[in-house]
Amino acid sequence: MRDQSTRFHFVTAIKPQTQTNADTAIVGPIIDRKGYDSLTFCLLLGTMTDANVTGAVTFEHGDDSGLSDTAVPAATDLIGTPTLMGFQYDDDIECRKIGYVGVKRYVRVTVTPTGNDSGALPIACVAILGTPAAGPTANPPQ
């Protein structure tokens, strides 16, 4: 079977937006991994207008649905690094990815821009949940 669409579930990790709040952190919603064994985050960047903007990407994980037990995932919990997922002013129209292989149920991504003086940072992030316990996954994703 060549189909992949029924083996993945897509969730908005950072809604598509143009960050207009200068250097304010963009905190994504908490992603629930229940029923899925794999998770990949895909960061999507648009055309950045600031000549000095950079973005740092961080992750939190925990077993509490509100992340009251939040912790930073260890390097062994990630395939790739948050540093490689970061970006700078000349990374226009690019994508970044990182895999989460930790055992915690809940995961969240945060992007913190620096130097976003004109507030024109087009960005979005998708959480791709895979290896479902039961399939096929719903279409459209819920």
C-alpha positions as CSV (number, residue, x, y, z in Angstrom):
1,M,0.0,0.0,0.0
2,R,1.5,3.3,-1.1
3,D,-0.9,5.6,0.9
4,Q,0.5,7.6,3.7
5,S,-2.4,9.9,4.4
6,T,-4.2,7.3,6.5
7,R,-1.1,6.7,8.7
8,F,-0.6,10.3,9.8
9,H,-2.7,12.8,11.7
10,F,-1.9,16.6,11.4
11,V,-2.4,19.1,14.2
12,T,-1.7,22.8,14.2
13,A,1.3,23.4,16.5
14,I,1.5,27.1,15.7
15,K,-1.3,28.7,13.7
16,P,-0.3,30.4,10.4
17,Q,0.3,34.0,11.3
18,T,2.5,37.0,10.7
19,Q,4.1,37.7,14.0
20,T,3.4,41.4,14.6
21,N,4.3,41.6,18.3
22,A,8.0,42.2,17.7
23,D,10.0,39.8,19.9
24,T,7.1,38.2,21.7
25,A,7.3,34.4,22.1
26,I,4.9,32.3,20.0
27,V,3.7,29.6,22.3
28,G,1.9,26.7,20.5
29,P,-0.9,24.6,22.0
30,I,-0.2,21.4,23.9
31,I,-0.1,18.4,21.5
32,D,-1.6,15.2,22.9
33,R,0.2,12.1,21.6
34,K,-2.4,9.6,22.9
35,G,-2.8,6.8,20.3
36,Y,0.3,7.7,18.3
37,D,3.8,6.4,18.6
38,S,5.6,9.1,16.6
39,L,5.6,12.9,16.4
40,T,7.4,15.3,14.0
41,F,7.1,19.0,14.1
42,C,7.4,20.9,10.7
43,L,8.1,24.7,11.0
44,L,7.1,26.7,7.9
45,L,8.7,30.1,7.3
46,G,7.5,32.9,4.9
47,T,9.4,35.9,3.6
48,M,10.9,37.8,6.5
49,T,11.3,41.5,6.2
50,D,13.7,42.3,9.0
51,A,17.4,42.1,8.1
52,N,18.4,40.9,11.5
53,V,15.6,38.6,12.8
54,T,16.4,35.3,14.3
55,G,14.3,32.6,15.9
56,A,15.0,30.2,18.7
57,V,12.8,27.1,19.0
58,T,12.2,25.3,22.3
59,F,10.2,22.3,23.4
60,E,8.4,21.2,26.6
61,H,7.0,17.8,27.4
62,G,5.2,16.2,30.3
63,D,2.5,13.8,31.3
64,D,0.0,16.3,32.7
65,S,-2.5,17.7,30.2
66,G,-1.8,21.3,31.3
67,L,2.0,20.6,31.4
68,S,2.1,21.5,35.1
69,D,5.0,18.9,35.1
70,T,6.7,20.6,32.2
71,A,10.3,19.8,31.4
72,V,12.7,20.3,28.5
73,P,13.2,17.2,26.5
74,A,16.6,15.6,26.7
75,A,18.7,15.5,23.5
76,T,17.9,11.8,23.3
77,D,14.2,12.6,23.1
78,L,14.6,14.5,19.9
79,I,15.7,13.5,16.3
80,G,17.5,16.7,15.3
81,T,18.1,19.7,17.6
82,P,16.2,22.8,18.5
83,T,19.2,24.8,17.2
84,L,18.8,23.3,13.8
85,M,15.1,24.1,13.8
86,G,16.0,27.8,14.6
87,F,16.2,30.3,11.8
88,Q,17.5,33.7,10.7
89,Y,16.6,36.6,8.4
90,D,17.7,34.9,5.1
91,D,15.9,31.6,5.7
92,D,12.9,32.8,3.6
93,I,10.4,30.3,2.4
94,E,12.0,27.4,4.2
95,C,10.9,24.5,6.3
96,R,12.5,23.0,9.4
97,K,11.7,19.6,11.1
98,I,12.4,17.8,14.3
99,G,11.2,14.5,15.6
100,Y,10.1,13.7,19.1
101,V,10.8,10.2,20.4
102,G,10.4,10.8,24.1
103,V,7.8,8.9,26.2
104,K,5.8,11.9,27.5
105,R,2.2,12.2,26.4
106,Y,2.1,16.0,25.9
107,V,4.5,18.2,23.9
108,R,4.5,21.9,23.1
109,V,6.7,24.0,20.8
110,T,7.6,27.7,21.4
111,V,9.3,30.0,18.9
112,T,11.0,33.1,20.3
113,P,12.0,35.7,17.7
114,T,14.8,38.3,18.3
115,G,15.3,41.4,16.1
116,N,11.7,41.3,14.7
117,D,11.6,45.1,14.7
118,S,9.0,45.6,12.0
119,G,7.0,42.7,13.2
120,A,6.7,40.9,9.9
121,L,7.6,37.3,10.6
122,P,5.3,34.9,8.7
123,I,5.4,31.5,10.4
124,A,3.4,28.3,11.1
125,C,4.1,24.9,12.5
126,V,2.4,21.5,12.0
127,A,2.6,18.6,14.4
128,I,2.6,15.3,12.4
129,L,1.4,12.4,14.6
130,G,2.2,9.0,13.1
131,T,2.1,5.3,13.7
132,P,-1.5,5.3,15.0
133,A,-2.7,2.6,17.4
134,A,-5.8,2.4,15.3
135,G,-6.2,3.4,11.7
136,P,-7.0,4.8,9.3
137,T,-6.7,8.3,10.7
138,A,-9.6,10.7,10.1
139,N,-9.8,13.0,7.1
140,P,-10.1,15.9,7.5
141,P,-8.1,15.8,10.7
142,Q,-10.2,16.7,13.8
